[in-house]
């Protein structure tokens, strides 16, 4: 049973997620790569050994969840668009009789999974930030997760989608908050900063609506730094996604255009006796505003390598050295948009 087999190498304490009242581990597990056959992480197909049978995928997800639990991970992050991620997470929680007070579960609404369990689908997910979509997907999430659902997030909120001006959606989220579910949003794209600041100004019932923000931040994409620091100061929980830049900050990135940056990463990693992925995650953990950084591991071996970040303590000089890797947000997001589903 996961509750009685702690990993002796990696054990984490929990800490507050902003002022949400929830307690989370500094590393969480995101299920984007575990809940569906296709994803844009480098080498994802090899991680799954191209075995996309539902039973095999669920078994693999449970193995990684077991290892995460044993290491002390207490935040798990899913979404309606992550294929069967909520289903796999729910079955794992049930098998091990893990109670709601023992773990924090976040999920998201706003994208529908449309790949039909294929890796070569023309479209893997379709975005819709309507009140009807919220109602439909909330019912689906609750049917699977029940009272395990602690945090419900708008998936990839952007200024362009108009969701932060949609009164019907915001009113319903306000009702959900009064029912006891914490409300968050994830942000994406080169305008993350503007989206975060706009979201922090949204109120319902005389108080800030959003309890938590989840943003992309990594050694290549730091543009949300100041906005996340401001959110943290205001008591908003902060979760970092894509800390490995979908595999670009791992040993799998052999792009010749990345060679000089990889050399910097490898030099620093050698000094700290760390893997590249552990170094990249440690860079997030070094930020005082970061409550949780998500591992997107698709295998137990990847998870264990990611957890090596806990042993890396980056000094100020090294953190400044790593700033040389930073790209402009437009460049970063253009590169990300070209990563293939696999």
ABEGO torsion letter per residue (X at the ends): XAAABBBAABBBBBBBBEAAGBBBBABBBBAAAAABABBABBGAAAAAGGBABAAAAAAAAAAAAAAAAAAGBABBBBBAAAEAAAAAAAAAAAAAGBBAAABBBBBBBGBBBAAGGBAABABABBBBABAAAAAAAAAAAAAAAEAABABBBBBGBBAAAGAAABAAAAAAAAAAAAAGBBBBBBBBEAAAAAAAAAAAABBBGGBBABABBBBBBBAABAAAAAAAAAAAAAGBBBBBBGAAGGGAABAABABAAAAAAAAAAAAAAAAAGBBAAAAAAAAAAABAABABBBBABABAAAAAAAAAAAABBBBAAAAAAAAAABBBAAAAAAAAAABBBX
